[in-house]
Amino acid sequence: MATSDPASTLNVELGDRRYPIHIGPGLLDRGDLIAPHLPQRNAVIVTNTVVAPLYLEKLQESLGRLQIAAETIVLPDGEEHKDWRTLNRVFDALMDFRAERKTTLIALGGGVIGDLTGFAAAVFQRGAPFIQIPTTLLAQVDSSVGGKTAINHPRGKNMIGAFYQPRVVIADTETLRTLPDRELSAGIAEVIKYGLIGDAGFFDWLETNMERLMARDAAALTHAIEVSCRNKAAVVASDEREEGVRALLNFGHTFGHAIESGLGYGEWLHGEAVGAGMAIAARVSRHMGLIDDRCVERTIDLLRRARLPVKGPALGAERYLELMGHDKKVEAGRMRFILLRSIGDAFITDAVPGGALNAVLEGEGVDGG
């Protein structure tokens, strides 16, 4: 077993709940990164039918070398399974294993596994320890960091959940080698988001290096993950429960969640819906006179180079608005939107003219428009 330090370690600064994010190759073999965060020498690994054949045995062996006992729960794959029924399967298994309050749950998988396992940990016996081992790019740069856990409701994405921080996040970049191309693109959507909302220099870097990312260049991917996690960790540290600036991390998500709910969970990947949502938000920003054509063109061009959709499905403006009305960012009955003043400068507003929304959601922002 390797004993050298991982390629990079960042920290999410939350006082006594401070935790590290380890990023680098071969970290699934590093049981020594997990052991210090276990209250007891046992754990339950939650994974799915796609990830288990690839990485479950490696993680079990890594823990076994340190005499850490690990039960496993293997769930079906897909966003459509991020629901109460699957959550209850986790609870049933934990009861069968006689899991205790100090039994650590380890999420091994993408965003669905991480969100669902984190929520299970948050409520099982009123809070069990929780570790994130994300195996997709989207999970490594976004959903594994920050403690937002949830399941979906048929009428709204991530509507039932809790803020619950992991003890540690371990992002093994070698897991990206087996990631399907479509999943890679979905993860890059969240990477692009960080450039758009607050890091113009990173956006410039992405414009120069997108082909390297798409070709899975190890150095480029590691850099993108590190910058994304650093940006997110800083925001989470300043606004853990999304009472202010953290809402900027939802750029593209208000429209994206409407797409996912409107089409049915699993039709589009989350990152694909966010990609289209960011393009819609950029177009709305232009309609309001906030940004110019060049800003929209740069945004859409980078999304296209990442092989992401740049238009939403033609659900109709009325349906979009109905679905967005169930979004978690609605406050005092008013929808809040994240829009752009420029690349690298996003802001939150509830003052979006209906005409601008209708023009995009019935026209240039959707297929056939």
C-alpha positions as CSV (number, residue, x, y, z in Angstrom):
1,M,0.0,0.0,0.0
2,A,1.3,3.4,-0.9
3,T,2.1,5.7,2.0
4,S,3.0,8.9,0.3
5,D,0.8,11.9,0.7
6,P,-2.0,12.3,-1.8
7,A,-1.5,14.7,-4.7
8,S,-3.5,17.5,-3.0
9,T,-5.4,18.1,0.2
10,L,-7.9,21.0,0.7
11,N,-10.0,21.8,3.8
12,V,-13.6,22.8,4.2
13,E,-13.3,25.3,7.2
14,L,-16.3,24.8,9.4
15,G,-14.8,25.2,12.9
16,D,-14.9,21.9,14.8
17,R,-16.5,20.2,11.8
18,R,-13.6,21.1,9.6
19,Y,-12.8,18.3,7.1
20,P,-10.3,17.5,4.4
21,I,-10.8,16.8,0.7
22,H,-8.0,14.5,-0.7
23,I,-7.6,14.6,-4.4
24,G,-5.2,12.4,-6.4
25,P,-4.6,9.0,-8.1
26,G,-4.7,5.7,-6.2
27,L,-6.5,7.0,-3.1
28,L,-8.9,4.0,-3.0
29,D,-5.8,2.0,-1.8
30,R,-5.3,4.5,1.0
31,G,-7.3,3.1,3.9
32,D,-5.1,5.2,6.1
33,L,-6.9,8.3,4.9
34,I,-10.2,6.8,6.1
35,A,-9.3,5.1,9.4
36,P,-8.7,8.4,11.4
37,H,-12.3,9.4,10.7
38,L,-14.0,6.2,12.0
39,P,-15.3,6.3,15.6
40,Q,-15.4,2.5,15.5
41,R,-13.4,-0.1,13.4
42,N,-16.4,-0.8,11.2
43,A,-18.4,0.8,8.4
44,V,-21.1,0.2,5.9
45,I,-20.2,0.9,2.2
46,V,-23.2,2.1,0.1
47,T,-22.6,1.8,-3.7
48,N,-24.5,0.9,-6.8
49,T,-24.6,-1.9,-9.4
50,V,-22.3,0.0,-11.8
51,V,-19.6,1.1,-9.4
52,A,-19.5,-2.1,-7.2
53,P,-17.9,-4.3,-9.9
54,L,-15.3,-1.7,-10.5
55,Y,-14.2,-0.4,-7.1
56,L,-16.0,-2.1,-4.2
57,E,-13.4,-4.9,-3.8
58,K,-10.5,-2.5,-3.9
59,L,-12.0,-0.4,-1.1
60,Q,-12.9,-3.5,0.9
61,E,-9.3,-4.7,0.6
62,S,-8.0,-1.3,1.6
63,L,-10.1,-1.3,4.8
64,G,-9.4,-5.0,5.5
65,R,-5.7,-4.4,5.6
66,L,-6.4,-2.1,8.6
67,Q,-8.8,-4.6,10.2
68,I,-11.8,-2.4,9.5
69,A,-14.9,-4.5,9.0
70,A,-17.2,-3.3,6.2
71,E,-20.7,-4.4,5.3
72,T,-22.0,-3.4,1.9
73,I,-25.3,-2.2,0.4
74,V,-25.5,-2.3,-3.4
75,L,-28.3,-0.2,-4.8
76,P,-29.7,0.2,-8.4
77,D,-28.1,2.8,-10.5
78,G,-29.8,6.0,-11.7
79,E,-31.4,9.3,-10.7
80,E,-34.8,7.7,-10.9
81,H,-33.9,5.6,-7.8
82,K,-33.0,8.6,-5.6
83,D,-36.3,8.3,-3.7
84,W,-37.9,7.1,-0.5
85,R,-38.1,3.5,-1.6
86,T,-34.4,3.2,-2.2
87,L,-33.7,5.2,1.0
88,N,-35.7,2.6,3.0
89,R,-33.6,-0.2,1.5
90,V,-30.6,1.5,3.1
91,F,-32.4,1.7,6.4
92,D,-33.6,-1.9,6.2
93,A,-30.0,-3.1,5.6
94,L,-28.6,-0.9,8.4
95,M,-31.1,-2.5,10.8
96,D,-30.2,-6.0,9.5
97,F,-26.5,-5.2,10.1
98,R,-27.4,-3.9,13.6
99,A,-25.6,-0.7,12.7
100,E,-25.1,1.7,15.6
101,R,-25.0,5.5,15.9
102,K,-21.2,5.4,15.5
103,T,-21.3,3.1,12.5
104,T,-19.8,5.1,9.6
105,L,-21.6,5.1,6.2
106,I,-19.2,5.4,3.3
107,A,-20.7,6.6,0.0
108,L,-18.9,5.0,-2.9
109,G,-20.3,6.3,-6.2
110,G,-21.6,9.4,-8.0
111,G,-23.9,12.1,-6.9
112,V,-27.0,10.0,-6.4
113,I,-25.2,7.6,-4.1
114,G,-23.5,10.5,-2.2
115,D,-26.7,12.5,-1.7
116,L,-28.8,9.4,-0.7
117,T,-26.2,8.0,1.6
118,G,-25.6,11.4,3.2
119,F,-29.3,11.8,3.9
120,A,-29.5,8.3,5.3
121,A,-26.6,9.1,7.6
122,A,-28.1,12.4,8.7
123,V,-31.3,10.8,10.0
124,F,-30.3,7.2,11.0
125,Q,-30.3,7.2,14.8
126,R,-30.4,11.0,14.5
127,G,-27.0,11.2,12.9
128,A,-24.3,8.6,11.9
129,P,-20.8,9.4,10.7
130,F,-20.5,9.8,6.9
131,I,-17.6,9.7,4.4
132,Q,-17.7,10.6,0.7
133,I,-15.7,8.7,-1.9
134,P,-17.0,10.2,-5.2
135,T,-16.3,8.2,-8.4
136,T,-17.7,10.6,-11.0
137,L,-16.3,14.0,-12.0
138,L,-19.6,15.7,-11.1
139,A,-19.5,14.3,-7.6
140,Q,-15.8,15.0,-7.1
141,V,-16.2,18.7,-8.1
142,D,-19.6,19.4,-6.6
143,S,-22.0,17.1,-4.9
144,S,-19.5,15.4,-2.5
145,V,-18.4,18.8,-1.0
146,G,-20.5,20.9,1.2
147,G,-22.9,18.6,3.0
148,K,-26.1,19.0,0.9
149,T,-27.9,15.7,1.0
150,A,-31.3,14.8,-0.3
151,I,-33.7,12.6,-2.2
152,N,-36.1,13.6,-4.9
153,H,-39.8,14.0,-4.8
154,P,-41.9,13.4,-7.9
155,R,-42.7,17.2,-8.0
156,G,-39.3,18.5,-7.2
157,K,-35.6,17.7,-7.3
158,N,-33.8,17.3,-3.9
159,M,-36.8,18.5,-2.1
160,I,-36.4,16.2,1.0
161,G,-33.0,16.4,2.6
162,A,-30.6,17.9,5.2
163,F,-27.4,19.8,5.5
164,Y,-25.0,17.1,6.9
165,Q,-21.3,17.3,6.4
166,P,-19.0,14.3,5.7
167,R,-16.0,13.5,7.9
168,V,-13.7,13.4,4.8
169,V,-14.0,13.5,1.0
170,I,-11.6,11.2,-0.9
171,A,-11.5,11.9,-4.7
172,D,-9.5,9.2,-6.5
173,T,-8.9,10.6,-9.9
174,E,-8.2,7.2,-11.4
175,T,-11.9,6.4,-11.1
176,L,-12.5,8.8,-14.0
177,R,-10.8,6.4,-16.4
178,T,-13.9,4.2,-16.4
179,L,-16.4,7.1,-16.5
180,P,-18.6,7.0,-19.6
181,D,-18.1,10.0,-22.0
182,R,-21.6,11.3,-21.2
183,E,-20.9,11.3,-17.5
184,L,-17.6,13.1,-18.1
185,S,-19.4,15.9,-19.9
186,A,-22.0,16.1,-17.2
187,G,-19.2,16.7,-14.6
188,I,-17.6,19.3,-16.7
189,A,-20.8,21.3,-16.6
190,E,-20.3,21.9,-12.9
191,V,-16.6,22.8,-13.6
192,I,-17.7,25.4,-16.1
193,K,-20.1,26.8,-13.5
194,Y,-17.3,27.8,-11.2
195,G,-15.7,29.9,-13.9
196,L,-18.9,31.6,-14.8
197,I,-20.1,32.5,-11.3
198,G,-16.9,33.8,-9.8
199,D,-13.6,32.9,-11.4
200,A,-13.1,34.5,-14.8
201,G,-9.4,33.4,-14.9
202,F,-10.5,29.8,-14.5
203,F,-13.0,30.2,-17.3
204,D,-10.2,31.5,-19.5
205,W,-8.2,28.4,-18.5
206,L,-11.1,26.1,-19.5
207,E,-11.4,27.8,-22.9
208,T,-7.7,27.0,-23.5
209,N,-7.8,23.5,-22.0
210,M,-11.2,22.0,-22.8
211,E,-9.9,19.5,-25.3
212,R,-7.4,18.2,-22.7
213,L,-10.3,17.7,-20.3
214,M,-12.4,15.9,-22.8
215,A,-9.4,13.7,-23.6
216,R,-9.1,12.9,-19.9
217,D,-5.6,14.4,-19.6
218,A,-4.7,13.5,-15.9
219,A,-3.0,16.8,-15.1
220,A,-5.8,18.9,-16.6
221,L,-8.5,16.9,-14.8
222,T,-6.6,17.2,-11.5
223,H,-6.2,20.9,-11.8
224,A,-9.9,21.4,-12.7
225,I,-11.0,19.3,-9.7
226,E,-8.7,21.2,-7.3
227,V,-9.8,24.6,-8.5
228,S,-13.5,23.6,-8.4
229,C,-13.2,22.1,-4.9
230,R,-11.2,25.1,-3.6
231,N,-13.9,27.5,-5.0
232,K,-16.7,25.5,-3.5
233,A,-15.0,25.0,-0.1
234,A,-14.5,28.7,0.2
235,V,-18.2,29.4,-0.4
236,V,-19.4,26.6,1.9
237,A,-17.2,27.9,4.7
238,S,-18.8,31.4,4.4
239,D,-22.4,30.2,4.0
240,E,-23.0,26.6,5.0
241,R,-26.8,26.6,4.9
242,E,-27.3,28.6,1.7
243,E,-28.6,31.8,3.4
244,G,-26.7,34.0,1.0
245,V,-23.7,33.7,-1.3
246,R,-23.9,29.9,-1.5
247,A,-27.0,30.2,-3.7
248,L,-24.6,31.3,-6.4
249,L,-23.5,27.7,-6.7
250,N,-27.0,27.0,-8.1
251,F,-26.3,28.9,-11.3
252,G,-28.1,27.0,-14.1
253,H,-29.8,24.7,-11.5
254,T,-33.2,26.4,-11.3
255,F,-33.8,25.8,-15.0
256,G,-31.9,22.5,-14.9
257,H,-34.0,21.1,-12.1
258,A,-37.1,22.0,-14.0
259,I,-35.8,20.1,-17.0
260,E,-35.1,17.0,-14.9
261,S,-38.5,17.1,-13.2
262,G,-40.3,17.9,-16.5
263,L,-38.8,15.1,-18.5
264,G,-38.7,12.6,-15.7
265,Y,-35.6,11.8,-13.6
266,G,-33.0,9.9,-15.5
267,E,-33.9,11.2,-19.0
268,W,-31.1,13.8,-18.9
269,L,-28.1,13.5,-16.6
270,H,-28.0,16.2,-13.9
271,G,-25.0,17.9,-15.5
272,E,-26.6,17.9,-18.9
273,A,-29.7,19.7,-17.5
274,V,-27.4,22.2,-15.6
275,G,-25.5,22.8,-18.9
276,A,-28.7,23.8,-20.7
277,G,-29.8,25.7,-17.6
278,M,-26.6,27.8,-17.6
279,A,-27.2,28.6,-21.3
280,I,-30.8,29.6,-20.6
281,A,-29.6,31.8,-17.7
282,A,-27.0,33.5,-19.9
283,R,-29.7,34.2,-22.6
284,V,-32.0,35.6,-19.9
285,S,-29.2,37.8,-18.7
286,R,-28.7,39.1,-22.2
287,H,-32.4,39.8,-22.6
288,M,-32.2,42.0,-19.5
289,G,-29.3,43.9,-20.9
290,L,-26.9,42.6,-18.2
291,I,-24.4,41.0,-20.6
292,D,-23.6,41.3,-24.3
293,D,-23.7,38.8,-27.2
294,R,-20.0,37.9,-26.8
295,C,-20.5,36.7,-23.2
296,V,-23.4,34.5,-24.3
297,E,-21.4,33.2,-27.3
298,R,-18.4,32.3,-25.1
299,T,-20.6,30.5,-22.6
300,I,-22.4,28.5,-25.3
301,D,-19.2,27.7,-27.2
302,L,-17.6,26.3,-24.1
303,L,-20.6,24.2,-23.3
304,R,-20.7,22.8,-26.8
305,R,-17.0,21.9,-26.7
306,A,-17.9,19.9,-23.6
307,R,-20.6,18.2,-25.6
308,L,-23.3,19.5,-23.4
309,P,-26.8,20.6,-24.5
310,V,-27.2,24.4,-24.9
311,K,-30.9,24.4,-25.2
312,G,-33.6,23.0,-23.0
313,P,-36.5,20.8,-24.1
314,A,-39.5,22.6,-25.3
315,L,-41.7,22.2,-22.2
316,G,-43.3,25.6,-22.7
317,A,-42.8,28.7,-20.6
318,E,-45.8,28.0,-18.4
319,R,-44.6,24.5,-17.6
320,Y,-41.1,25.7,-16.8
321,L,-42.5,28.4,-14.5
322,E,-44.7,25.8,-12.7
323,L,-41.8,23.5,-12.2
324,M,-39.5,26.3,-11.0
325,G,-42.2,27.3,-8.6
326,H,-41.4,24.2,-6.6
327,D,-37.6,24.9,-6.5
328,K,-35.9,25.2,-3.1
329,K,-34.7,28.7,-4.0
330,V,-38.3,30.1,-3.9
331,E,-38.4,32.6,-1.0
332,A,-41.6,34.3,0.3
333,G,-43.4,33.0,-2.8
334,R,-40.9,34.7,-5.2
335,M,-38.6,32.8,-7.5
336,R,-34.9,33.7,-7.2
337,F,-32.6,33.4,-10.2
338,I,-28.8,33.4,-10.5
339,L,-27.9,35.6,-13.5
340,L,-24.6,37.0,-15.0
341,R,-23.2,40.5,-15.0
342,S,-20.2,39.2,-16.8
343,I,-18.2,36.0,-17.0
344,G,-17.0,35.5,-13.5
345,D,-19.6,37.8,-11.9
346,A,-23.0,36.1,-11.0
347,F,-25.7,37.5,-8.7
348,I,-29.0,36.5,-7.2
349,T,-32.2,38.3,-8.0
350,D,-36.0,37.9,-7.8
351,A,-36.6,40.8,-10.3
352,V,-36.7,39.0,-13.6
353,P,-39.3,40.3,-16.1
354,G,-41.7,37.8,-17.4
355,G,-41.0,38.9,-20.9
356,A,-37.4,38.0,-20.7
357,L,-38.3,34.5,-19.3
358,N,-40.9,33.9,-21.9
359,A,-38.7,35.0,-24.8
360,V,-36.1,32.5,-23.8
361,L,-38.3,29.6,-22.6
362,E,-40.5,29.8,-25.7
363,G,-37.8,30.8,-28.2
364,E,-34.0,30.8,-28.4
365,G,-33.4,28.8,-25.2
366,V,-35.3,25.7,-26.1
367,D,-35.2,23.1,-28.9
368,G,-37.2,24.3,-31.9
369,G,-37.1,27.9,-30.7
